[in-house]
Amino acid sequence: MTLTETPPTGLDDARRHEVDAIVDASRRAAEGFRELDQEEVDAIVDAMVRAGVRAAAELAQVAIEETGFGVFEDKVVKNYVATEFLSDYLRDKQSVGVIDEDVERNIVHVAEPIGVVLAITPVTNPTSTVLYKAIVAAKTRNAILFRPSPYATRCCERAVEILREAAEAAGMPPGALQVIPDAAHEVTHYLFKHPDVDFIWVTGGPKIVALANAAGKPGLSVGPGNAPIYIHRSADIRGAVVDILISKTFDASVICPAEQTCIVDDAVYDEMLAEFQRMGAHLLTEEEADSLVQFAFGCETGIGDKVNMAALGQLAPQLAARAGLTVAPETKLLLAPLPTDLDQLAAHPLVQEKLMPVLGLVRSPSVEHGIAAAVLVTEHGGLGHTSAVYAEDPAVIDAYGKAVRTGRILVNAPTAVGALGGVYNNLTPTFSLGCGTWGGSSTTENVNYLQLLNIKTVSHRRTPPQWFRVPSNTYFNAGALENLREIECETAVIVTDADSERRGVPDLLRGKLRTQHVQVFSQVEPEPDEGTIRAGVALLTRARPDLLVAVGGGSVMDAAKAMRLFYEHPEKSLDDLTLPFLDPRKRVADYPRDAHSLRLVAVPTTSGTGSEVSPAAVITVGERKETLVDYCLVPDVAIVDPMLTLSMPATVTVDSGVDALTHALEAAVSIFASPYTDAFCVQAARLIFDALPRALEDPQDLGARTDMANAATLAGLAFSNAFVGTNHALAHAVGARFGIAHGRANGLFLPHVLRYNAGLPSKFMPAPGYSAYVAPDKYAQLGRVVFGGREPEESRRRLFQGVEDLLDRLGMPRSMKALGISAEEFEAALPGLAMTAFSDLSNRTNPRMPLLSELTELLRLGYDGGPDAH
């Protein structure tokens, strides 16, 4: 997009002196920055990253409120990329003094800061760009002055305020991070020529880039993109459509690397179009396309040089309505057919960049034509920026890479998310995409030090490796508790709850341990809080045991995991380790990696949580639940003896059993699911549907208890590696707010979330290993094994009905209303519940991305029970 610039007319003396004072403060800060060493710099960067991660949702909301366009959920993701993903990339990178040595050639590379950086930031990515540039500036010991878009000053100031407070508390020199927010263009022009500004870093439209380049200072200017994508006949069509929908609808397409023109081989064009329409795209007629052009660009034939701000960053239905069109409310994308003839294509107004969910569609008769069309598109405002090719033919990929002049050429990956780096590939995470000399930039890199070369990077899609990690030993079936006799120890601590202690469970264990030095900690209550954990750590510090045995339900085992963690590492804090994250492999939280000094044995007395084999521990903090997640939490030994579950009360039997079923059904469709976890999910679900009613009807049925104990652990092994989803996010939110038992809270939402995940997603979850939307197929596969059915739809229906029937047979409440929660209390809590559920880590692996509005609707279904409530 372009913003109108006015020629400089000079500043009055008062304003000039004010600006000079701000720049002078930056200069002094830059000089102070030069004195810091690597450890001090990294401490500042770490503080900024943590502050930015915590504020990701807040800053996204401020940006939406101020600019009026984009998608809140996607802006949150962008803020995570600009903090968490950037932090993961910067971690252990040297930026002070000697940063690299080539011993063979005897070369030493020494880093020196630039000084004062002037950063121009856009209206399209107003907070993520600020977060990114500020953190990069701090890592390189540069002071930075921000000049935000006049349409996004408030959100820039808020982002800088959050970062500055954290950075200065960690030792950043005052004045190193500032904003000059007033909209006067004269201020920008004055700064461009200011003698104490050393470097200009621009992200914006062509006019501001041209002004910066004309300033005569060193700088890095990155402007708009116009990304073409070529779909070769060898491409995975279903996967490509999902990728494009993820990318082109990402933040309502107000991100410059988003796809603009899709060039499709004639052989697969009709199939591609049909798949687009099936997944929620609307094909514009010629008349509709003309109306859209007139509304968005103010022209009917030639390419305009201005964009209607009212057209930017709107969801497809809203954009269509503003242009006078009518489309289905669930429409994700507007498809505009473009001419095949290259001359006609070049003259079409929709061949330019479209910062809105509008995608040009070109039918291509040959590979040569498809590549030529992609080259043509880049010449209309996209030279040097980003392009993509979907193909399995290496020759086609090579030909495309050689012909198209863009800094990023993505292979089988979405451009909007892929070009930012670190998600679908190993490109450097960035919000500053160099366009090379083709686009008036000094580099083609994702902001890299190699700025004197035009480097073309061909980046293939990255599907990250997965894992299956379990405790070193798991003992199961009746009599498994005897295996305690085989564990050598000198001093043991048993962690349990008061009820288990009253029933003599610790004494039962004490008789099987190979030591007389045994202490019992029985203060664990349901939903343990930080105070309980600290009390347990205090006991461990006094006793100095070499064996910790947790015997009880999920709360007991979770508490024991946390106790061991903070006993072995008292320097860690719950606040640091529960930092939110987008990808567990890139998170900011730093869990210990050293070997345990204290062995942990988990002995469940309930059949549901799977905590005996899981890497998670849920701790209650106030009215919310915080989740510790890391494989250092996994117990060393799990002992699953169904004899300990025979005395379970009926309510606990039901609640824990439904929790186990939810684990299995959520792990089965998780974006981290694998053939390994699928096997455990199917077996766990099959056992639960059969054994849970029997265990309820006859609590002494050892066969049923054995099947349920094994099923709970199998489901635990599955979700320990695939994780769970939105059902748990909702259950955590309402459970903490209204004091509802976890399994019961899961049951409130399970039928609704199953139907939700089986439907056509409003937004897809970015997941490199989950290219096509297979959740409905996974439900059908599981349903076929457990309940039969010839066709997928029938098997899926039987599974969903089986869940309904089981919940009714167990007497589970089907609504929060039935639990006595008033409508007034629920409505008052609803906004907070929705945001709590949205922020829950469980959502990160749900197959479809839950929007705040959808979580709100699911919460309402959980309250009312929905149309199918019993």
N, C-alpha and C positions, 0 to 999 in steps of 0.2 A: 504494500500500500504506500501511498505518498501523502505527505503532509505539506501544506503550502508554507514556504519559507519567505519571509520578507527581507529585503536588503538591509544591511546594518545602517542604522542612523545615529549610532553613538549613544553613550550613557551619560546621565547627569553626574556631576562630581560626587554627590553623596552615594549613589548606587555603585559607582566605580570603586570608591574607597571601601565600601562594604565587601564587594567581590574580592578586591585586593587583599583584604584582611583574611578572608576565607582561604584564599590560595596560599597566603603566607603561613597560615596555620598548617596547611597540608605540607608545605615545604619543610617546616620545622619537624613535623611528624615523620616525614620521609627520612630526614637526617637521623632522627632517633631510631627509626626502624633498622637502619644500617648497622646499628650496634648490637642487635639481637643475634643470638646463635640459633642453630637449628632446633634445639629442644624448646627454646622459648617461642620460636615461630610456630612450631607444631602445636604447642599448648594453646596459642591464640586461635589457630585454625580449628582445632578440635572444639574449643568453646563455641566458635561461630557455627560450626556444623551442628552441634547439639542444639543450639538455640534455634537454628533454622529448621531442623527436623521437628522439634516440638511445635513450631509455629506454622508448619506446612498447611494445615487446614485453615487456620486463621487468615494467613496471607492470601490464600486462594479466595476466601470469601470477600476480603477487602478489595481484591482485584475485580471480582465480579461486580461488586456494588458500585465501584467507581467507573469502570469502563463500560459496563452494560452488555458485555458479550463474552462468549466462551462458555466452558462447561466446568462447574465447580470441581467435580471429581477428577477431571483431567488436569486441572491446574494444581490440585494436590499432588498428583503423580509428577508433574513437572517440577514442583518444589522439592520433591524427594530426589529426583534425578540431579538437581542442582546442588544438593547437599549430600545425601547418603551415597549416591553413585560417584559423585565427584570426590568425596572423602575416601571411598574405596580405591579410586584411581591414584589419589595423591599420597595415600598411606605409604610411608617408607621412601617416598621420593625425596632426594636431596635437593635443596634449593638455596642453600647457604654455603659459601666457600667452595671447596672442591666437591664437585657433584659427580665426576666421572673420571676414570683413568684408563687409558689404553696402554697397558704395560709394554706390549710388544712394540708399539710405535713411540712409546715414551711421551705421551701427550696427557696433559692434565686439563680438565675443563673446570673453570672457576666461574661461579655465578655472582653477578652483581645486580642490584636492583636498578630499575629505570629512574625512579624518583616519584614525580607526581603524575598520575594518570587521570585524564578526563574521560569519563565513561558516559556515552549517550545510550539511553535505553528506550526500548519501543513500547508502544501501547499493547502490542500483541502478547508479549510475555513479560509483563511488568514486574512481577516479583521474582520469578525464577531467574531471569537475567541478572537482576540485582544480587540475589543470593550467590549466583555463580561467579560473577565478576568480582564481588567483594571478597569472596573466599580465595579466589585465584590471586588477587592483589595482595592479600595478607600472606599467602604462601610464598610469594616472591618478594616480600618486604617493600611493597610499594604503597604509598598513600593514594587514595582514589577519591575523586570528586564525581558525584553523579548528577547528570542533567537528564531527568526523566522526560518522557513525552508529556506535553501539557495535559493530555487526557488521563494520565496515570501518575500524578504527583503524590497523592495521598498514600497509595499503596507502596510506592517507592520509599517515602519517608518512614512508613511503619516498618518495612523490611530493614532499612538501615538502622532505625532505632533499636530494633531487637538485636541485630548483629553487633552494633556498637557497644551496647550495654555489656554483652557477653565478652566481647573482644577486649575492651578496656579493663574489665575485671580480671582478665587473664594476662594483662601486661601490654596490650597494644598501645602505642603512643597516642595521646589525645590529638584529635585533628586528622588522624589517618583515614577516617571514614566519614564523609560528609555528603550532604545533598544541597544543591542550589535549586530550589523547586519552582521559582517564579517563571511564568510562561514567556517572558519577553525574549524574542529572538536575538535582540541586541546583546544580551548577556552571553548567549552561546557564541556569537561571533567574536565578542571581546575575549572570551576564554580561548577560542581557537588560536588567537594571536598572542596570548599572554606569555611573557618570557619565562615564567616559572611553571608553566605546564609543559611537561617533558614528552607526553605521549597521548595521542587521541585514539580512543577505542570506541568505535561507532557500531551500533546495531540499529538499523533503521532503513528508511526508504532511499531511493536514488538521489533525491535532492540533498538530503543531509549528508549522505556519503560523499557526494561531489563537493560540497562545501568543506567537509573535513579534509578531503584529499587535496583541496586547493589551499589549505592553511599553511602548507610548507613545513609541517612538523612530522616526525615519525609517527606512524599510526597503523592501526589495523581497522579496516572498514569492511563490514559484511552487510549485505543488503538483501533484497527480496529474492525469492526463488520461483521457479516455474517448472516443477519436477515432472518429466515424462516417465511413464512406465510402459515397458513393452512386454506383452504376454505372448510367449511363443507357444506353439501347439504342443510342445512337450511338457508344459507347466502343469502343476497340480492346480486345477481350476478352483476346486472348493477351498483349498488352503489360500490361494491368491485372493479370492473374494473376501474371505474373513480378514486377511491381512490388510487389504485396502480399506475395508469398513472400519477396522480398528484405527487405522492411520488417518484416513480422510475425515472421520468424524471426531478425531482426537482434538479436544478443546474447540469443537466446531470449526476446525480447519484454520484457526488463526495462528498457524505456525508455519514458517516459510518453507521447510522441506516437504510439506504435505504434497501428496500426489495431485497433479492438475489435469493431465491428459493421459488417458489409458488407451494404448494402441494394441489392438488384439488381432492375432492371426485369423484370417477368414475361416480356417478349418474349425476353430473353437469359439468363434464370435457368438454364435447363437447360444451355445451352451453357457458361455460366460454371462451373457445378458440374462438368460433365464435364471442362473444362480444368483446374480445380483438382485433380480426382482424377488426371488424366493426369500432372500435374506433381508429384504426391507428397502430396496432401492426403487425409486420412481423414475420411469423413462419419460422425459419431457417430449412433448410434441414440438414441431417447428414453431408453432404459434406461442406455446408456453416458453420456449427458449428465447424467442424474441422479446417477450414481456420481461423475462428475467434480465436480459441484457440491458434493456431500457431502464429498468429499475436500478440495477447494480452499477452500470457504467455510463448511463446517460447517452447511449449511442445505439444505433441500429445496424450500422454497416462497418464503420471503421473502429479501430481500437482506441478507446478513450484513455486519457492520462490521469483520470481521477476516479476514485471509488466512492460510492455512496456509503457513508459511515453506517447508515441504518441497515446495510446489507451484510456488514461484517459480523462474523462470529455468532450467527444465529443458527439454531437447530433447523433442520430441513423444513419441518412444517411451518415454523414461524417465518423463515425466509420466503417460502412460497406464498404464504398469506400476505406478506408485505408487498410482494410483487404482483398481487392480484390473482394468484393461482390457488387451486384447491387440490390438496393431496391428502392421503390417509394420515391420521395423527401419529401412526407408528413408523412413518417414513424416516429412514436414516440418512438417505443420500439422494440427490437429484442428478440423474444421468442426462447429459446433453449430447446427442449424436452430432459428430463433426464430420466434415467432408473427407473422403478418402484422397481426392486429388490434392496434391501438395500445395499448388498455387492457391486453390480455394481455402485450404486449411490455414495457410499463412494469413489470409485476409479475414478470417473469422474472428469476431470479437472475443469469443470464449477460449481462444488459444492462449490467452494471457493468464497471469497468476490470479487465482480466485480464492481469497481468504474467507471461504464459506463452503458448506458441504455441497459443492457442485463439481462434478467430474466430467470432463470431456471424454467422449468415446469415439474411437476411430477404428473402422474396419480396415485391416491391412492385407493385401493380396500376397505378400511375400516377406521374407526376412529382410531383404534389401530395402523394401519400402518401409517396413516397420522401424528399422534403424534410422532411415532417412527422416521419417516423421518425428522420431525422438530428437534428432539433431535440430530439426526445424523448431520444435517447441522450445528448446533451450535458448535459441537465438531470439526469442520473444520475451526477454527478461529473466532467463534462467541460466545464462552461461556461467559456468564455474561452480554452480551450487550443488544440486543433488539430482540423481536419476536412479532408476531401478530396472532390472530385467528379471522376469520370471521364466525360467527354463531349466531343463535338465541336460540339455545338449551343450557340452563344453565349447564347441565351435561357435555356437550362437552367443554364448556369454563372452567369449574372447572378442568376437567381431564387434559386439555392442560396446565393450570396454574400450576398444581402440578408437571407435568412431565418436563417441559422445564426450563432449568437453565439459565434464563436471568433476568437481573435487571428490565427490562421494558417488560411487556406483555400487548400489546395493543389489545383492543377488538373492532372490527368493526371500525378501524381507520388506516390511513396510517402511516407507521413507520417513514419515513424521516422527515415529518413535525410533526407528533404526538409525537415522542420521545423527540423533543426539548421542549415540554411543553407549555401550555397556549393557544394553538390553538384549538386542538380537545379534550382536556381534561384539568384536573386541575393539571397536573404534573408541577413541578417547571421549569420555563424557564431556559434553559442552553445550553451551547456548550461544556460541559464536562460531559460525560456520564459514570458513574462508572460501572465497570464490576465485582465488588466483588472479592472474593478470587478465583473464577473460572477463571477470566480473568487477574489475577495478580494485582488487584486493592484493595484498602482498603475499598471501599464502592460500593454498588449497586445503590446508589441514583443519582438523577440528581443534583450532587454536593450539598450535605447536610451535616449538622454537625453530623449526625448519621453514623459515618464512621467505627465504630467497629462492625457493624452487616451486615450480608448479608440479605437485606430486599427485598423481592420480592413484586412488586407492580402490582396488576391487575387493569388496568385502563380502564373503559368503555368509549366509545365515549360520548362526551358532546355536546348536541345540546342546545345552549344558549336560554334563554327565549326571546321572542320578545315583542313588545309594539305597542300601537296605542295611540298617544298623540295628542290632538287637543286644540285649544283655549277654554277657559271656556264658551264663548258665541259666536255664529255666527248668524248674522241676514242677511236675504237675500230676494230677489225679490223687485219689484218696491215699493218705499216708505220705505225701510228698514232704510234709513237715519234718520227717525223720532225717532229711538231708541236712538239717541244721547241725547234726552231730559231726558232719564231715568238715565243718568250717573251723579252722584253728583260730583262736583268739585268746588274748589275755584279759582284756576289759571290754565289756559290751554295754551299750545303752539301748534300751528298748523304747521306741517312741510309739505312743498309742493314745487312745482317748479314754475318758472316764468310764464310759459304759463298758468298753472292753476290759478295763482293769477290774471293774465290779464282777464281770463274768469269769475272771480268773485267767484270761488269755495270756497275760505276761508270765504268769506262773507256769503255764503249759510250755511256753518257749524256754523259760529259764531252765526247766528240767532237761532240755535237749541241747543246751549250749555247753561247750567244752570249757567253761570257766565258772567260778563262783563269784567273780567280780562283775555283778550286773546291777545297773541302776535303771529306773523306769521314769520316763517323762510322759505323764498322762494328761497334760494340760491342753491337748489339741482339741479344738471345737470345730464344728462344721464351718467351712469357709474361713480358714485360719488367717489371722491378720499379722502385720509386721511385728507387733508386740509379742505374739506367741513365738514367732521365729526367733526373735532376739532372746527370749527366755530360754529356748532350747539351745541356742548357741552358747549362752552363759553356762548351762549345765555341761555341755561338751567340753568347754574350755576348762572347767574344773575337773572333770573326770578323765580327760585325755584318753578316750577309748580307741581301740583299733578296729572295732566292729560296731556298726549302727544297724539295728533291726527295726524296720517300720512295720507294724502290724495293725491293720484297720482298713477303713475305706479310703477313698481317694484323697480326702482332706489330710489324713494322717500321712500317707505316702508323699503327698505334695509338700507337706510341712517338713518332713524328714529330708527331702531333697534340698530344700532351701536351707535348712539348718546345716547340712554338710557343706553346701556351697559357701555360706558366709562364715562358717567355722574355719574352713581351710583358707579362705580368702577374706579376712575381715576388712581389707582395704576396699572391697567392692561395695557398692550401694544398690539398693533395690531401684532407686530412681534411675541410675545409669544403665542397669541391665534390662530394664523394661522400656527402654526407648523404642518408639514405634519404628517400623521398617517396611519397605516395599518388597525387598528380596532378602531372604535370610542369609544368602551368601555374601551380601554387600552391606549388611547392617552396620551401624555405628557402634552399637553395644559391643564391649570387649569382654568376652567370657574367658575364663582361665583355660589353658591348654596343657598344663602340667599333670602328671599322674596323681591319682588320689592317694592321700595318706590314710584315709578312713574308708574302709569298705562298707557298702550299703547293701543290705538284704531287704527286699520288699516282699511282704506277706499279706496279700489282700484277704479281707474278711467279707468283702462284698463282690459282686460279679457285675462290673459295669465300667468303671473309670479307665481301666487299662493302665493306670498310673505305674503299676509294677514294672512296666517295660517301656514307658514313654519318656521323652526328653523334656516334658513340660511340667511346670508346677504353677498352679493358680493361687494367687495370694490376694486377699481382700484389702483394699486401701480405701477407707471411707465408704462411699456408696458405689464404688466401681471395683471391678476385678482386674488385676494386673497379671500378666502371664510371663513367667520366665521360660524361655525356650532355648535349650542347647543340649547337645548330646553329652556334655559333661554331667548333666543331671541324671542320666539313665542309671538305674541301680545296677550293681555288679551281679547280683543274683536275684532271680524272681522265684518264689516258692508259691505255687498255686494249688492249694489243698482245699478241695470242696468241703471237707469235713468242717472247716471253720465257718462255712456259710450256712450250715443247717439251721442255725438259730436266728438268721436274718429275719426281721419283722417283714410283714407283707408289703408295707409301703416302701421299704428300702429295696426289697426284691424287685418290685415293679419299677421304681425310679432308676435304679442302677441298671436294670435290664434294658430299659428304653434308651438310656445313655449309651450303652454298648451298641445297640442297634443303630443309633444315630451315627456313632463312630464309623460303623461299617458302611452305611449308606452314603455318608459324606466323603469318606476316603475313596470310595469306588469311583466318584466322578471328579475328584480333585485334579487340578492341573499338574500335580506332582504324582499322580497315580502311575503305577507301573505294573507289568505282569506279576511281579512279586507280591505287591500289595493287593492286587485284584484277587489273587488266590485266597488270601486271608479274609478279604471282605466277603467273598461268596460263602466260604465255609462258616464264618462267624454268623452271617445273616441266616443261613440255613439252620444252624443249631438254635439260634434265638427264637425264630418263629415256631419251632417245635417244642423247645424245652421251657421257655419262659412261662407259658400258661400252666404247664405241668408243675413247675416249681412253686407257682402261686397256689395252685389247688392242693398240692401235697408238699408242704415244706420239708418233709423228711424223705422225699424221693431223691435218693443219692444219685441216681442216674441223671435226673434232670438237673440237679445241682452241679454235677460234674460237667455236663454239657454246657451249662451257663458259665461256669468258671473258665472253662477252656475257650468258649466263644468270646468272653470279655477280653481275655488276654490276646486272642487272635486279632480281634478288632483293635486292641491297643497296639499290637505290632504293625498293623496296617496304618493307622493314623499317626504312629510315631515316625513314619517315613513319608507318607503322602499328605499328612495333616488333614484338617477338617475344613469347614466352610461357614457359610452365612448362617446356617441353623444354629451353630454354636455361638456366633457373634450375637445373635438375637437373644439366645438363652442366657448368655453372660450378662447382657444389659438388663433384662427384666428380672433375672434371678437376684442380682445384686440390689436392684432398686426396690423390689417388692418382697424379698426374702423367700423366693420360691426355690425349692430344691432343684438342683441342676438337671437331673434326669426328667423331672416333671416339666421344667421349662423347655427342655428339648422337645418333649412330646407335644407341647402346645403348638409348635411351629413346624414339626416334621412333615405333616401332609401338605402344608402350604409351600414349604421350601422345595419339596419334591416336584410339585407341579410348576413352581417358579423356574427351577433349573431345567425342567424338561421343555419349557416353552422357548420361543424365539427370543434371544437376548436383545435388550435395548442397546447394551454395550457389551463388547467382548473383553475378557480379561487378557491383557497382553501376556502371552506365555509362549516362549519359543518352542517348547516341547509339546504344545497343544494346538496345532495349526488349524485343524478343523473342529467344529463344535460337535463333540461326540457324547455329551452327557446323556441325551435321550437314548442313544444306542447302548450306553453302559447300563442304564437302568433296565433296558429291555433284556440285555444279556443276563443280568443278575436275576431278573424276574423269571426268565426262561428256566434257569437252573432250579430255582426254589419252587415256582408255581406252574411252570409249563407254559404252553401257548405256542401257536404255530407262527404267527406274525409278530414282528417287534412291537407293534402298537398293542396287541393283545397281551403280550408278556408284560409290557410296561403297565398296562391297566391292572393286570392281576397283582403286580407288585404293590402298586399304590393302594389298591383295595385291601390287600393283605395287611398293610400297615394300618389302615383305618380299622379293619376288623380286630387286629391285635390290640390296638389302643382301647377299643370298646370292651373287648373281653377282659382286659386288665383293669377296667374301671378308671382309666386315666381321665382327669378333667380335660375338656376339649377347648376351654377358653379361659382367659384371665377373669372374665366376668363371672364365670362359675366358681372362681376361687374367692369371690367376695370383694374384688377390687372395683371401686366405684368408677363410673364413667368420668366424673370430674377429676378424680385423682389420676386416672390414666391420661386424660387429655392434657392435664398440666405437666405431666412427666414426658409426654410424647416427643417433643423436640429434643430434649436431652437424651432420651432413650435412642432415638434415631442416630444422633451424632456419636453416642457411645458405641453403638453397634457398628457404625461406619468405621470408627477408629480401631475396632477390634482386630487383632492380628489374624483371627480365623478367616476373615474375608480374603486375605491375600491369596488363598489357594482355592477359592470357590470358582467353579467353571465359568460363570458369567459375572461381570463386574456389577456389584450391587450399587445402584444409585441411591442417594438419600431419599428421593421420593419413593422408590421401590421398597426400601427398608421401612419407611413410614407406613406404606400399604401393608406390608407383611406384619408389622406390629399391630395394625388395626385388625387384621385377620386373626392374629393371636388373641386379641382382646375379645372380639365378637364371636370367634369360632368360624367365621366365614360361611358361605352358602351350604357347605357340606357338614357343618357341625352337628354333633349328635347330642 
